[in-house]
Amino acid sequence: MHGIYILPDSIHDDMYTLMLRSKHIIFSHESALFLNRLSERTPFMHSITLPSNKAVPGSIRDECTYFYIKPELHRLGLVVRKTVFGNLVRCYDSERTVCDCLRTRNRCDEEMVISAIKNYATYDKKDLNRLSDYADRLKVRDELEKYMEVLL
């Protein structure tokens, strides 16, 4: 039998088991904000990003919000973070996450986008050079500058 099995006495880590379903899944947007501690709100549905040349596995289509990106940009900002259960999962770093929220802001809650940028502005581990580089590569520099001018 194929699939992911969980022992009856263990706690189910939905982020970890979701990631195990495809080697291309990287947590992004609201999920990455949560994993990077830029949001205290646990996402209602997890957000993932896949390269545009890969399909979302049918078994998870209804379980998450998914985004596509050019294959050459898919691993940009990739890091590993611990879930609340201590399992390691792939996600984007803080800078990539802020840029993703801006890049797909038409599909994201405006309040979440503003909150992400505000939290990043006060984040003690922020890397503005990296943020600027990612903004150029993901083509969101103008949008980022509009928000950052107000906050910094």
Backbone torsions as a table, in degrees:
resi	resn	phi	psi	omega
1	MET	NA	143.7	177.6
2	HIS	-102.2	155.1	177.1
3	GLY	134.8	-174.5	179.8
4	ILE	-113.9	127.7	-177.9
5	TYR	-111.5	141.7	179.7
6	ILE	-123.3	130.7	178.7
7	LEU	-64.9	146.3	-176.5
8	PRO	-57.7	-32.7	-176.6
9	ASP	-94.9	8.3	179.9
10	SER	-100.8	161.2	180.0
11	ILE	-92.9	132.1	-178.8
12	HIS	-77.3	122.7	175.9
13	ASP	-103.7	97.2	-173.9
14	ASP	-62.7	-33.1	178.8
15	MET	-66.5	-44.9	-178.1
16	TYR	-64.8	-46.5	-178.6
17	THR	-68.5	-33.0	175.9
18	LEU	-63.7	-44.8	-179.5
19	MET	-63.3	-34.6	-178.7
20	LEU	-65.7	-16.8	-176.9
21	ARG	-75.3	-17.9	177.1
22	SER	-157.1	135.1	178.8
23	LYS	-71.3	-8.3	-178.8
24	HIS	-94.2	-9.4	-177.8
25	ILE	-72.8	128.0	172.0
26	ILE	-129.4	126.8	178.7
27	PHE	-68.3	137.6	-175.6
28	SER	-142.4	-177.3	174.5
29	HIS	48.8	-126.7	-176.3
30	GLU	-58.1	-38.5	-179.7
31	SER	-66.0	-42.2	178.8
32	ALA	-69.8	-35.1	175.1
33	LEU	-58.3	-44.8	180.0
34	PHE	-64.6	-46.9	-178.8
35	LEU	-65.5	-31.2	178.8
36	ASN	-89.7	6.1	179.3
37	ARG	61.2	32.7	173.6
38	LEU	-97.7	-1.1	175.6
39	SER	-148.5	139.5	176.6
40	GLU	-92.6	-10.1	-175.9
41	ARG	-83.4	121.6	175.2
42	THR	-69.5	128.2	-178.2
43	PRO	-62.7	140.1	176.2
44	PHE	-65.4	-45.1	174.3
45	MET	-126.2	139.0	179.1
46	HIS	-73.8	147.5	178.2
47	SER	-108.9	133.6	178.8
48	ILE	-130.9	156.8	174.7
49	THR	-126.0	138.5	178.1
50	LEU	-128.0	158.1	173.9
51	PRO	-67.3	147.5	-174.8
52	SER	-66.5	-12.4	177.9
53	ASN	-94.3	10.8	178.1
54	LYS	-123.4	148.2	179.3
55	ALA	-96.1	149.9	173.8
56	VAL	-70.7	128.7	177.1
57	PRO	-55.7	132.7	-177.8
58	GLY	-55.0	-31.4	-177.2
59	SER	-68.5	-15.2	-177.9
60	ILE	-117.4	2.0	-176.9
61	ARG	-52.6	-40.0	-177.2
62	ASP	-91.3	-3.1	-175.9
63	GLU	-96.2	-10.3	-175.0
64	CYS	-153.2	166.9	171.4
65	THR	-96.4	131.5	-176.6
66	TYR	-124.8	149.1	-178.9
67	PHE	-129.7	153.9	176.5
68	TYR	-116.6	151.6	177.8
69	ILE	-144.3	154.4	176.4
70	LYS	-53.9	139.9	-178.4
71	PRO	-53.5	-36.4	-177.9
72	GLU	-70.9	-14.9	178.3
73	LEU	-105.4	-4.0	-173.5
74	HIS	-60.5	-40.6	-175.9
75	ARG	-93.1	2.1	178.5
76	LEU	-62.4	120.4	178.7
77	GLY	81.0	14.6	-179.1
78	LEU	-68.7	129.2	175.0
79	VAL	-137.0	174.7	175.5
80	VAL	-119.1	132.4	179.6
81	ARG	-130.3	158.8	177.2
82	LYS	-88.9	139.1	172.3
83	THR	-77.4	174.7	178.2
84	VAL	-63.5	-17.3	178.5
85	PHE	-95.3	1.9	176.3
86	GLY	89.2	3.5	178.0
87	ASN	-84.9	146.4	179.6
88	LEU	-87.1	131.0	178.2
89	VAL	-132.6	155.7	176.8
90	ARG	-81.1	135.0	173.3
91	CYS	-153.7	174.4	177.0
92	TYR	-90.2	151.0	177.4
93	ASP	-69.9	174.2	-175.1
94	SER	-59.2	-43.1	-177.3
95	GLU	-65.7	-44.1	178.4
96	ARG	-64.7	-39.1	-178.5
97	THR	-63.2	-44.0	177.3
98	VAL	-59.6	-45.6	179.6
99	CYS	-64.0	-39.9	177.6
100	ASP	-62.1	-41.2	179.1
101	CYS	-61.3	-37.8	177.3
102	LEU	-73.2	-40.2	-177.4
103	ARG	-62.8	-35.2	-176.7
104	THR	-116.4	30.5	-174.0
105	ARG	-60.5	-23.4	176.6
106	ASN	-69.3	-16.9	177.7
107	ARG	-106.5	-0.1	-177.1
108	CYS	-113.9	156.5	175.1
109	ASP	-67.4	125.3	-177.7
110	GLU	-57.3	-39.0	178.8
111	GLU	-61.9	-38.7	178.8
112	MET	-65.6	-40.8	179.6
113	VAL	-63.2	-47.9	-179.9
114	ILE	-63.0	-44.0	179.3
115	SER	-61.8	-41.7	179.5
116	ALA	-60.5	-44.1	-178.3
117	ILE	-70.6	-39.1	177.0
118	LYS	-62.5	-46.2	179.7
119	ASN	-64.6	-37.6	177.8
120	TYR	-65.5	-39.1	-178.7
121	ALA	-60.3	-30.1	180.0
122	THR	-101.2	2.2	-177.7
123	TYR	-69.2	127.1	-176.1
124	ASP	-73.9	-15.4	-179.4
125	LYS	-106.0	18.1	-176.8
126	LYS	-67.2	149.1	178.5
127	ASP	-127.6	94.5	-174.6
128	LEU	-66.3	-29.3	176.2
129	ASN	-66.8	-43.7	177.8
130	ARG	-65.1	-43.0	178.7
131	LEU	-58.0	-43.8	179.7
132	SER	-63.6	-43.0	178.1
133	ASP	-61.7	-47.9	179.5
134	TYR	-63.1	-40.1	-179.7
135	ALA	-60.5	-39.3	176.5
136	ASP	-65.5	-48.7	-176.0
137	ARG	-67.2	-31.1	-179.9
138	LEU	-97.4	4.5	175.1
139	LYS	58.6	46.7	177.0
140	VAL	-127.7	19.6	-176.7
141	ARG	-57.6	-47.4	-177.9
142	ASP	-59.9	-45.8	179.5
143	GLU	-63.2	-43.6	-179.8
144	LEU	-61.4	-44.6	-179.2
145	GLU	-61.5	-38.7	178.2
146	LYS	-58.5	-46.4	-179.2
147	TYR	-71.0	-44.8	-174.5
148	MET	-68.8	-31.6	177.9
149	GLU	-58.4	-36.8	-178.8
150	VAL	-75.5	-34.3	-171.1
151	LEU	-93.3	-27.6	-175.6
152	LEU	-104.3	NA	NA
